[in-house]
């Protein structure tokens, strides 16, 4: 009887021990799971903090870049303003210099008009004085023949009498005017010697003045023929003989025409 009771008691103890062990294992399992969950949450929080930190750093870098771009734009604006100011200063200086030149020209014309002999001064009409000033103005920046300047003044509505008076009293050297006119023509076009003489005569210079003007300048007529040939070929097609004939028609000698055509590859 006692043995049965002991066995039953031992059995109950064993059951209790097993239950305690199971409960202990369950508690340990729960604690382990809880620990892992907290660890994962902490890692997730760290990742979020790291992401936020990186975003903040990116925003800071972006803001720095914007500030640099803004500063660059400001520097460009300042540079552009300085350039504009420089251009404005240059323009102001140009207009001031132009005004000063105009004042000096007017003063010169006035002085020259006042230097007309006193024997004529009392009889000179205002219209003649104005025509004389205009003639002086034209000759100060361009060249004219006597006839060409008279016609220019008449075009400006001065009477033939006033225009003739002005031109005859302007003090121009018509030979020198012919030289200047010849140089002007050759600065932007090509001529033969004869062609340039004829052009000056067409402008109103006498034959003697035209010959003087052309003879007084240094010109390579072969090179003029080459330039003239090049000009023709730039806007039209010619055969070799056809271009030679055209240059001879322009007043070049046969040798000059052949040289000019050959220099252009024909």
C-alpha positions in Angstrom: 0.0 0.0 0.0 2.7 2.4 0.9 4.6 1.5 -2.2 1.6 2.5 -4.4 1.4 5.8 -2.6 5.1 6.5 -3.2 4.8 5.7 -6.8 1.8 8.0 -7.2 3.6 10.7 -5.3 6.7 10.4 -7.5 4.5 10.4 -10.6 2.8 13.7 -9.5 6.2 15.3 -8.8 7.5 14.3 -12.2 4.4 15.8 -13.8 4.9 19.0 -11.9 8.6 19.2 -12.9 7.7 18.6 -16.5 5.0 21.3 -16.4 7.5 23.7 -14.8 10.1 22.9 -17.5 7.5 23.5 -20.2 6.4 26.8 -18.7 10.0 27.8 -18.3 10.7 27.0 -22.0 7.6 28.9 -23.1 8.7 31.9 -21.1 12.2 31.8 -22.5 10.7 31.5 -26.0 8.4 34.4 -25.4 11.3 36.5 -24.1 13.5 35.5 -27.0 10.8 36.5 -29.5 10.2 39.8 -27.7 13.9 40.5 -27.7 14.2 39.8 -31.5 11.1 42.0 -32.2 12.7 44.9 -30.2 16.0 44.4 -32.0 14.3 44.6 -35.4 12.3 47.7 -34.4 15.6 49.3 -33.2 17.3 48.4 -36.5 14.3 49.8 -38.4 14.4 53.0 -36.3 18.2 53.3 -37.0 17.5 52.8 -40.7 14.8 55.5 -40.6 17.1 57.8 -38.7 19.9 57.2 -41.2 17.5 57.8 -44.1 16.3 61.0 -42.6 19.9 62.1 -41.9 20.8 61.3 -45.5 17.8 63.2 -46.8 18.7 66.2 -44.6 22.3 66.0 -45.9 20.9 65.9 -49.5 18.7 68.8 -48.8 21.6 70.7 -47.3 23.8 69.9 -50.4 20.9 70.9 -52.6 20.5 74.2 -50.8 24.2 74.8 -51.0 24.1 74.2 -54.7 21.2 76.5 -55.1 23.0 79.2 -53.1 26.1 78.7 -55.4 23.9 78.9 -58.5 22.3 82.0 -57.1 25.6 83.5 -56.3 26.9 82.6 -59.8 23.8 84.3 -61.3 24.4 87.3 -59.2 28.0 87.5 -60.3 26.9 87.1 -64.0 24.3 89.9 -63.5 27.0 92.1 -61.9 29.3 91.4 -64.8 26.6 92.1 -67.3 25.7 95.3 -65.5 29.4 96.3 -65.5 29.6 95.6 -69.2 26.5 97.6 -69.9 27.9 100.4 -67.8 31.1 100.2 -69.8 29.2 100.3 -73.1 27.1 103.2 -71.9 30.2 105.1 -71.0 31.7 104.3 -74.4 28.6 105.5 -76.1 28.5 108.6 -74.0 32.1 109.3 -74.8 31.4 108.7 -78.5 28.5 111.1 -78.6 30.4 113.7 -76.6 33.3 113.4 -79.1 30.9 113.6 -82.0 29.3 116.7 -80.5 32.7 118.3 -80.0 33.7 117.5 -83.6 30.5 119.1 -84.9 31.1 122.2 -82.7 34.6 122.5 -84.1 33.4 122.1 -87.7 30.7 124.8 -87.2 33.3 127.1 -85.6 35.7 126.5 -88.6 33.0 127.1 -91.1 32.0 130.3 -89.3 35.5 131.6 -89.1 36.1 130.8 -92.8 32.9 132.6 -93.7 33.9 135.6 -91.6 37.2 135.7 -93.5 35.5 136.7 -96.8 37.0 140.0 -98.0 35.3 143.0 -96.5 34.8 144.6 -99.9 32.3 141.8 -100.6 31.0 141.2 -97.1 28.5 143.9 -97.1 27.0 142.7 -100.4 26.9 138.9 -99.6 23.3 137.7 -99.0 22.4 135.3 -96.3 21.5 132.7 -98.8 25.0 132.9 -100.4 26.6 132.6 -96.9 24.5 129.6 -96.1 25.4 128.0 -99.5 29.1 128.6 -98.7 28.8 127.0 -95.3 27.1 124.0 -96.9 29.8 123.7 -99.6 32.5 123.8 -96.9 30.7 121.1 -94.9 30.5 118.8 -97.9 34.2 119.2 -98.7 35.1 118.5 -95.1 34.1 114.9 -95.3 33.9 114.1 -99.1 35.4 115.0 -102.5 33.7 116.8 -105.3 34.4 118.3 -108.7 33.4 121.9 -109.2 30.4 121.0 -111.3 29.5 118.1 -109.0 29.4 120.4 -105.9 27.3 123.0 -107.7 24.8 120.3 -108.6 24.8 119.0 -105.1 24.0 122.4 -103.7 21.2 122.9 -106.3 19.8 119.5 -105.2 19.7 121.0 -101.7 17.4 123.7 -103.2 20.1 126.5 -103.4 19.8 128.7 -106.4 22.3 128.3 -109.2 23.6 131.7 -108.4 24.1 131.0 -104.7 25.6 127.5 -105.4 28.0 128.9 -108.0 29.1 131.7 -105.6 29.7 129.2 -102.8 31.7 126.8 -104.9 33.9 129.6 -106.4 34.6 130.9 -103.0 35.1 127.7 -101.1 38.8 127.7 -101.9 39.0 124.1 -103.2 41.9 122.7 -105.2 40.0 120.7 -107.9 43.1 118.7 -108.9 43.4 117.5 -105.3 39.7 116.8 -105.2 40.2 114.6 -108.3 43.0 112.7 -106.5 40.8 112.1 -103.4 37.9 111.0 -105.6 40.0 108.5 -107.5 41.3 107.0 -104.2 37.8 106.7 -102.9 36.6 104.8 -105.9 39.6 102.4 -105.8 38.9 101.7 -102.1 35.7 99.8 -102.9 35.9 98.9 -106.6 38.2 98.0 -109.4 38.9 100.2 -112.4 41.1 100.3 -115.4 43.1 103.5 -115.9 40.9 104.7 -118.7 37.8 103.6 -116.9 38.7 105.6 -113.8 39.4 108.7 -115.9 36.0 108.4 -117.6 34.4 107.9 -114.2 35.9 111.1 -112.8 34.9 113.0 -116.0 31.3 111.7 -115.5 31.5 113.1 -111.9 32.1 116.6 -113.4 35.9 116.8 -113.4 37.6 118.2 -116.5 39.7 115.9 -118.6 42.9 117.6 -117.2 41.7 117.2 -113.6 40.7 113.6 -114.2 44.1 112.7 -115.7 45.9 114.5 -112.9 43.9 112.6 -110.3 44.6 109.2 -111.8 48.2 109.9 -112.6 48.8 111.0 -109.0 47.9 107.7 -107.4 50.0 104.5 -107.3 48.0 101.7 -108.9 48.9 98.2 -110.1 46.5 98.0 -113.1 47.2 94.3 -113.6 45.9 93.7 -110.0 42.9 95.9 -110.8 42.2 93.7 -113.8 42.4 90.6 -111.6 40.0 92.1 -109.1 37.6 93.2 -111.8 37.7 89.7 -113.4 37.0 88.2 -109.9 34.1 90.5 -109.5 32.5 89.5 -112.8 33.0 85.8 -112.0 31.4 86.2 -108.6 28.0 86.8 -110.1 28.1 85.5 -113.7 29.8 82.8 -115.9 32.3 83.7 -118.6 34.5 81.9 -121.0 38.2 82.9 -121.0 37.9 84.9 -124.2 34.6 86.3 -123.2 36.0 87.7 -119.9 39.1 89.1 -121.7 36.8 90.9 -124.1 34.7 92.3 -121.2 37.8 93.6 -119.4 39.1 95.2 -122.6 35.6 96.9 -122.9 36.2 98.2 -119.4 39.3 100.0 -120.6 42.0 97.5 -119.6 44.8 96.8 -122.2 44.9 93.3 -123.8 47.9 92.4 -121.6 46.2 93.5 -118.4 43.0 91.7 -119.3 44.9 88.4 -120.1 46.7 88.8 -116.8 43.5 89.3 -114.8 41.7 86.4 -116.4 44.7 84.1 -115.9 44.9 85.0 -112.2 41.4 83.8 -111.8 42.1 80.3 -113.2 40.7 80.7 -116.7 
